[in-house]
Amino acid sequence: MARDQVDLNPIGGRDDLVRWLAEGIKPKSQFRIGTEHEKFAFMLEGHRPVPYQGPRGIRALLEGMQHLLGWQPIVEGPNIIGLFDVTGGGAISLEPGGQFELSGAQLETVHQTSAELMAHLAQVREVAQPLHIGFLGIGMTPSWTLAEMPKMPKGRYRIMTAYMPKVGTYGLDMMYRTCTVQTNLDFSSEADMVKKLRVSIALQPVATALFANSPFTDGKPNGYLSFRSEIWRDTDNARAGMLPWVFEPGMGFERWVDYALDVPMYFIKHGDEYVDVAGQSFRDLLAGKLASCRERARPSRIGQIISARYFRKCGLSATWKCAAPIRVRCRICWRCRLCGSVFFMTIRRWMPLGISSRTGPPKIDNRFAMPCRSRVSPPWFAAAPFSRLRRKLSNLQMPD
């Protein structure tokens, strides 16, 4: 998310959040695709991570992009932390370790998404070249240690940095040392949302193996093809991992809201202030049980997403109100960035969609390993042409 979204309508209760998600239903003629691309910035001299401050820092890079594009700056206090295209809807934002992210506009086709990405990369190179900055498309930093990673001046990240070590082993590695590509897709009904969510979750092990690309940590092999996926196994299990209950009868907007209300929050944003409520639930906030928030305004609808961020492999986004985000990929070299979007868009059109409450979530074995250990030979689909992959997956039987 490049910037905080504002909805001044106060939440009266759970049903308001359900209605908010239901408002995201669109006719197929209005379907759009949204992609988000993250990349590591590094100094060409010495191959070190890029700090925020300084004449050749991330701030200078953002200011150069602002001058080139004419986009509106996103600021927090005295610091520029992103850019927003008021006309087109795209944005540039910073992840905790300075990962440079393009939050793409809502576009009609993957061809438009491709053009958007190629234009962005050309613009970034134009600004970065005089600063002697390069970019690396990979799932995890291959050589930099956690201590070497810069910290971006964003209030939400300070709260998350303090909270993450309390709930998992790899939370700070996730924040500061990983990148991904995310695909956002629309839905035409509640049933369509459920179908797309189930198919996407069921295919996560396959997609993780297809795009595995994080085999090095601290300058040496880590024993995995996708250590980024291993990181997610112990980041914060209250908000990350698979969602087996999505395959149960009764899945819909209400079930999702019930889940989201109990995901521990990070913060509440009141004006320009981030209030630390890490570990407490949004349900308790609505009930007026949080002493630190009793004197503040009743939370807005969009506050659910701002306050209780969840990092599931697939989910519902209330800012765009779509059936994804789908975030699985760590093979994010320039040629592979659009493959994940094409994969998930295409696979829904031809794969038998018999993934129902009777099917259940996928079982993960060493072929679809999450993570894929390096001692396991790459599975048959790792280098297969997409036509061959299509034939193979058409015959794939989902586990009972």
C-alpha positions as CSV (number, residue, x, y, z in Angstrom):
1,M,0.0,0.0,0.0
2,A,1.7,3.2,-1.1
3,R,-0.4,5.6,1.0
4,D,-3.1,5.5,3.7
5,Q,-6.6,5.4,2.2
6,V,-9.1,7.5,3.9
7,D,-12.8,6.8,4.4
8,L,-14.5,9.1,6.9
9,N,-17.6,6.9,7.3
10,P,-17.4,5.6,10.9
11,I,-17.9,1.8,11.5
12,G,-21.1,1.0,13.3
13,G,-20.3,-2.7,13.6
14,R,-19.3,-5.9,11.8
15,D,-22.0,-5.5,9.1
16,D,-20.5,-2.3,7.9
17,L,-17.3,-4.1,7.0
18,V,-19.2,-6.9,5.3
19,R,-21.1,-4.3,3.2
20,W,-17.8,-2.6,2.4
21,L,-16.4,-5.7,0.8
22,A,-19.6,-6.5,-1.0
23,E,-19.4,-3.0,-2.6
24,G,-16.3,-4.3,-4.5
25,I,-18.5,-6.5,-6.7
26,K,-18.1,-5.5,-10.3
27,P,-19.4,-6.6,-13.7
28,K,-16.8,-8.5,-15.7
29,S,-16.7,-5.6,-18.2
30,Q,-15.2,-3.5,-15.4
31,F,-12.6,-6.0,-14.3
32,R,-9.1,-4.6,-13.8
33,I,-5.6,-5.9,-13.0
34,G,-3.3,-4.4,-10.5
35,T,0.3,-5.4,-9.9
36,E,2.9,-4.4,-7.3
37,H,6.6,-4.9,-8.0
38,E,9.3,-4.6,-5.4
39,K,13.1,-4.4,-6.0
40,F,16.2,-3.9,-3.9
41,A,18.3,-0.7,-4.5
42,F,22.1,-1.0,-4.2
43,M,25.1,1.1,-4.8
44,L,27.0,0.2,-8.0
45,E,30.2,0.9,-6.2
46,G,30.6,-1.8,-3.6
47,H,27.2,-3.3,-4.0
48,R,25.9,-2.1,-0.7
49,P,22.3,-1.3,0.3
50,V,21.2,2.3,-0.3
51,P,20.5,4.4,2.8
52,Y,17.5,6.8,3.0
53,Q,19.5,10.0,3.5
54,G,22.4,11.4,1.6
55,P,23.0,12.8,-1.9
56,R,22.9,9.3,-3.3
57,G,20.2,7.9,-1.1
58,I,16.6,6.7,-1.4
59,R,15.3,10.2,-0.7
60,A,17.3,11.6,-3.5
61,L,16.0,8.8,-5.8
62,L,12.4,9.7,-4.9
63,E,12.9,13.4,-5.4
64,G,14.4,12.7,-8.8
65,M,11.4,10.5,-9.7
66,Q,9.1,13.3,-8.6
67,H,10.9,15.8,-10.8
68,L,10.8,13.4,-13.8
69,L,7.2,12.3,-13.4
70,G,5.5,15.2,-11.8
71,W,3.7,12.9,-9.4
72,Q,2.4,14.1,-6.0
73,P,4.8,13.4,-3.1
74,I,3.7,11.3,-0.2
75,V,5.3,12.7,3.0
76,E,5.5,11.7,6.6
77,G,6.8,14.6,8.7
78,P,9.7,16.1,6.9
79,N,10.4,13.0,4.8
80,I,9.2,12.0,1.4
81,I,8.2,8.4,1.5
82,G,6.5,7.8,-1.8
83,L,4.8,9.3,-4.9
84,F,1.3,9.2,-6.2
85,D,0.0,9.6,-9.8
86,V,-3.2,11.6,-9.3
87,T,-4.2,11.1,-12.9
88,G,-3.3,7.4,-13.6
89,G,-3.7,6.0,-10.0
90,G,-0.2,4.4,-9.8
91,A,2.2,5.0,-6.9
92,I,5.7,4.5,-5.8
93,S,6.3,3.5,-2.2
94,L,9.1,2.2,0.2
95,E,9.2,-1.0,2.1
96,P,11.0,-1.1,5.4
97,G,14.5,-1.8,4.1
98,G,14.3,0.6,1.2
99,Q,12.7,-1.9,-1.3
100,F,11.5,0.3,-4.1
101,E,7.9,-0.6,-5.0
102,L,5.7,0.3,-8.0
103,S,2.1,0.0,-7.0
104,G,0.6,-0.2,-10.4
105,A,-2.6,1.5,-11.6
106,Q,-5.8,-0.5,-12.3
107,L,-5.4,-1.6,-15.9
108,E,-7.5,-3.6,-18.3
109,T,-5.0,-6.1,-19.7
110,V,-1.6,-7.6,-18.9
111,H,-0.3,-5.9,-22.0
112,Q,-1.0,-2.6,-20.4
113,T,0.6,-3.8,-17.2
114,S,3.7,-4.8,-19.2
115,A,3.9,-1.4,-20.8
116,E,3.5,0.2,-17.3
117,L,6.3,-1.9,-15.9
118,M,8.7,-1.2,-18.8
119,A,8.1,2.5,-18.6
120,H,8.7,2.5,-14.8
121,L,12.0,0.6,-15.1
122,A,13.2,3.0,-17.8
123,Q,12.3,6.0,-15.6
124,V,14.0,4.5,-12.6
125,R,17.1,3.8,-14.5
126,E,17.2,7.4,-15.9
127,V,17.1,8.8,-12.3
128,A,19.2,6.2,-10.7
129,Q,22.1,6.2,-13.2
130,P,23.5,9.6,-12.1
131,L,23.2,8.5,-8.5
132,H,25.2,5.3,-9.3
133,I,22.3,3.2,-8.0
134,G,21.3,-0.2,-9.4
135,F,18.4,-2.5,-8.7
136,L,18.2,-6.2,-8.0
137,G,15.1,-8.4,-8.7
138,I,15.3,-11.3,-6.3
139,G,13.2,-12.7,-3.5
140,M,15.7,-12.1,-0.7
141,T,18.9,-10.2,-0.3
142,P,21.7,-12.7,-1.2
143,S,24.5,-11.2,0.9
144,W,23.4,-8.3,3.1
145,T,22.9,-9.1,6.8
146,L,19.8,-7.8,8.7
147,A,22.1,-5.3,10.5
148,E,23.3,-3.8,7.2
149,M,19.8,-3.0,6.0
150,P,18.7,0.6,6.1
151,K,15.5,1.7,7.9
152,M,12.9,3.9,6.2
153,P,11.5,6.8,8.2
154,K,7.9,5.5,8.4
155,G,6.0,5.4,11.7
156,R,4.2,2.2,11.0
157,Y,7.5,0.4,10.4
158,R,8.9,1.4,13.8
159,I,5.9,-0.2,15.5
160,M,6.1,-3.3,13.3
161,T,9.9,-3.6,14.0
162,A,9.3,-3.6,17.7
163,Y,6.5,-6.1,17.5
164,M,7.8,-8.7,15.0
165,P,10.4,-10.4,17.3
166,K,7.7,-11.1,19.8
167,V,5.6,-13.3,17.4
168,G,8.1,-15.1,15.2
169,T,11.7,-15.8,14.2
170,Y,11.8,-14.2,10.8
171,G,9.6,-11.2,11.0
172,L,12.4,-8.7,10.6
173,D,13.9,-10.6,7.8
174,M,10.5,-10.5,6.0
175,M,10.3,-6.7,6.5
176,Y,13.8,-5.7,5.6
177,R,15.3,-8.4,3.4
178,T,12.6,-9.8,1.1
179,C,10.8,-8.6,-2.1
180,T,7.8,-9.9,-4.0
181,V,5.4,-9.3,-6.8
182,Q,1.7,-9.1,-6.1
183,T,-1.3,-9.5,-8.3
184,N,-4.8,-8.0,-7.6
185,L,-7.9,-9.2,-9.4
186,D,-11.6,-8.3,-9.2
187,F,-14.7,-10.5,-8.6
188,S,-18.2,-10.4,-10.0
189,S,-20.0,-11.9,-7.1
190,E,-19.5,-13.3,-3.6
191,A,-19.4,-16.8,-5.2
192,D,-16.8,-15.6,-7.7
193,M,-14.7,-14.2,-4.9
194,V,-14.8,-17.5,-3.0
195,K,-13.9,-19.5,-6.2
196,K,-11.0,-17.3,-7.1
197,L,-9.7,-17.3,-3.5
198,R,-9.9,-21.1,-3.2
199,V,-8.2,-21.6,-6.6
200,S,-5.4,-19.2,-5.8
201,I,-4.7,-20.7,-2.4
202,A,-4.8,-24.2,-3.8
203,L,-2.1,-23.2,-6.4
204,Q,0.2,-21.5,-3.9
205,P,2.6,-24.5,-3.6
206,V,2.8,-24.7,-7.4
207,A,3.4,-21.0,-7.9
208,T,6.0,-20.9,-5.1
209,A,8.0,-23.6,-6.8
210,L,7.6,-22.0,-10.2
211,F,9.0,-18.7,-9.1
212,A,11.5,-19.9,-6.4
213,N,14.5,-17.6,-6.4
214,S,16.0,-16.9,-2.9
215,P,18.7,-19.6,-2.4
216,F,21.3,-17.4,-0.7
217,T,21.4,-15.8,2.8
218,D,24.3,-13.8,4.2
219,G,26.5,-14.6,1.2
220,K,26.1,-18.4,1.3
221,P,23.6,-21.1,0.2
222,N,20.8,-21.4,2.7
223,G,19.6,-24.9,1.7
224,Y,16.4,-23.7,0.0
225,L,15.4,-22.7,-3.4
226,S,12.9,-20.3,-1.8
227,F,14.1,-19.2,1.6
228,R,11.6,-16.4,1.3
229,S,8.9,-19.0,1.7
230,E,10.6,-20.4,4.7
231,I,10.6,-17.0,6.3
232,W,6.8,-16.8,6.0
233,R,6.5,-20.1,7.9
234,D,7.6,-18.2,11.1
235,T,7.0,-14.5,10.6
236,D,3.7,-14.1,12.5
237,N,1.4,-17.1,12.3
238,A,-1.6,-15.1,13.5
239,R,-1.6,-13.2,10.2
240,A,0.4,-15.3,7.8
241,G,0.3,-18.7,6.1
242,M,-2.4,-20.8,4.5
243,L,-6.2,-20.4,5.2
244,P,-7.7,-23.9,5.4
245,W,-11.1,-22.6,6.6
246,V,-11.5,-20.8,3.2
247,F,-12.5,-24.3,1.9
248,E,-15.2,-24.9,4.5
249,P,-18.9,-24.5,3.8
250,G,-20.2,-20.9,4.4
251,M,-17.1,-19.1,3.2
252,G,-18.0,-15.6,2.1
253,F,-17.6,-11.9,3.0
254,E,-18.9,-12.5,6.5
255,R,-16.5,-15.3,7.2
256,W,-13.6,-13.1,6.0
257,V,-14.6,-10.2,8.2
258,D,-14.9,-12.4,11.2
259,Y,-11.4,-13.6,10.6
260,A,-10.0,-10.1,10.0
261,L,-11.6,-8.6,13.1
262,D,-9.5,-11.0,15.3
263,V,-6.2,-10.6,13.5
264,P,-3.9,-8.7,16.0
265,M,-3.5,-5.1,15.0
266,Y,-0.2,-3.2,14.6
267,F,-1.5,0.4,14.9
268,I,-4.3,2.9,14.6
269,K,-3.7,6.0,12.6
270,H,-5.3,9.1,14.2
271,G,-4.6,12.2,12.1
272,D,-0.9,12.0,11.3
273,E,-0.1,9.9,14.4
274,Y,0.4,6.1,14.5
275,V,-0.9,4.8,17.8
276,D,0.8,1.5,18.8
277,V,-1.9,-1.1,19.6
278,A,0.2,-4.1,18.5
279,G,-1.3,-7.4,19.5
280,Q,-4.8,-6.2,20.2
281,S,-7.8,-6.9,18.0
282,F,-10.0,-4.7,15.9
283,R,-13.0,-6.4,17.4
284,D,-12.0,-5.1,20.8
285,L,-11.4,-1.6,19.3
286,L,-15.0,-1.6,18.0
287,A,-16.3,-2.7,21.4
288,G,-14.4,0.2,23.1
289,K,-12.2,-2.1,25.1
290,L,-8.9,-0.4,24.2
291,A,-8.0,2.2,26.8
292,S,-5.4,3.9,24.5
293,C,-8.1,4.6,21.9
294,R,-11.2,5.4,23.9
295,E,-10.8,9.1,23.5
296,R,-10.2,9.0,19.8
297,A,-12.7,9.1,17.0
298,R,-14.6,6.0,16.1
299,P,-12.6,4.0,13.5
300,S,-13.4,4.4,9.8
301,R,-14.2,1.4,7.6
302,I,-10.8,1.5,5.9
303,G,-9.1,1.4,9.3
304,Q,-9.6,-2.3,9.4
305,I,-7.0,-2.8,6.7
306,I,-4.7,-0.1,8.0
307,S,-4.7,-1.3,11.5
308,A,-4.8,-5.1,11.2
309,R,-2.6,-5.9,8.2
310,Y,-2.6,-9.6,7.3
311,F,0.1,-11.3,5.2
312,R,-1.8,-14.3,3.8
313,K,-0.7,-15.9,0.5
314,C,-4.1,-14.8,-0.8
315,G,-6.8,-12.6,0.7
316,L,-9.3,-9.8,0.3
317,S,-8.1,-6.2,-0.1
318,A,-10.5,-3.6,1.3
319,T,-8.6,-0.7,-0.2
320,W,-9.3,-2.0,-3.8
321,K,-11.9,-4.5,-2.7
322,C,-10.6,-7.3,-4.8
323,A,-10.3,-11.1,-4.6
324,A,-6.6,-11.0,-4.3
325,P,-3.8,-9.8,-3.3
326,I,-2.0,-12.9,-4.5
327,R,1.6,-12.7,-3.3
328,V,3.8,-15.7,-3.8
329,R,6.7,-15.0,-6.0
330,C,10.3,-14.4,-5.3
331,R,11.6,-14.9,-8.9
332,I,11.2,-11.2,-9.7
333,C,13.8,-10.7,-12.5
334,W,12.4,-8.3,-15.1
335,R,11.4,-11.1,-17.5
336,C,9.5,-13.0,-14.8
337,R,7.7,-10.1,-13.2
338,L,4.5,-10.4,-15.3
339,C,4.6,-14.2,-15.4
340,G,2.8,-14.6,-12.1
341,S,0.0,-12.3,-13.2
342,V,-0.4,-14.2,-16.4
343,F,-0.3,-17.5,-14.5
344,F,-3.1,-16.6,-12.1
345,M,-5.2,-14.9,-14.7
346,T,-5.0,-17.7,-17.3
347,I,-5.2,-20.6,-15.0
348,R,-8.7,-19.6,-13.8
349,R,-10.0,-19.7,-17.3
350,W,-9.2,-23.3,-18.2
351,M,-8.4,-25.2,-15.0
352,P,-11.3,-27.3,-13.8
353,L,-12.6,-25.2,-10.8
354,G,-13.7,-28.2,-8.7
355,I,-12.0,-26.7,-5.7
356,S,-14.8,-26.5,-3.2
357,S,-15.5,-27.1,0.5
358,R,-15.2,-30.8,-0.2
359,T,-11.8,-30.5,-1.7
360,G,-10.0,-28.8,1.1
361,P,-6.6,-27.0,1.0
362,P,-3.7,-28.5,-0.9
363,K,-1.3,-30.8,0.7
364,I,2.3,-29.8,0.4
365,D,4.9,-32.4,-0.5
366,N,8.5,-32.1,-1.6
367,R,7.6,-31.6,-5.2
368,F,5.6,-28.5,-4.3
369,A,7.8,-27.7,-1.3
370,M,7.3,-24.5,0.5
371,P,10.2,-24.0,0.8
372,C,11.8,-26.1,-2.0
373,R,15.0,-27.6,-0.6
374,S,18.0,-27.3,-2.8
375,R,18.7,-31.0,-2.6
376,V,15.4,-31.7,-4.4
377,S,15.7,-31.7,-8.1
378,P,13.7,-28.9,-9.8
379,P,10.1,-30.2,-10.4
380,W,9.0,-30.9,-14.0
381,F,7.2,-27.6,-14.3
382,A,10.3,-25.5,-13.4
383,A,11.4,-25.1,-17.0
384,A,8.4,-26.3,-18.9
385,P,6.9,-24.2,-21.6
386,F,3.6,-22.7,-20.5
387,S,1.6,-24.9,-23.0
388,R,3.1,-28.0,-21.4
389,L,2.4,-26.6,-17.9
390,R,-1.2,-26.0,-18.9
391,R,-1.6,-29.7,-20.0
392,K,0.0,-30.9,-16.8
393,L,-2.1,-28.8,-14.5
394,S,-5.3,-29.7,-16.4
395,N,-4.9,-33.3,-15.2
396,L,-3.8,-32.3,-11.7
397,Q,-6.1,-33.8,-9.1
398,M,-6.6,-31.7,-6.0
399,P,-6.1,-33.7,-2.8
400,D,-9.1,-34.7,-0.7
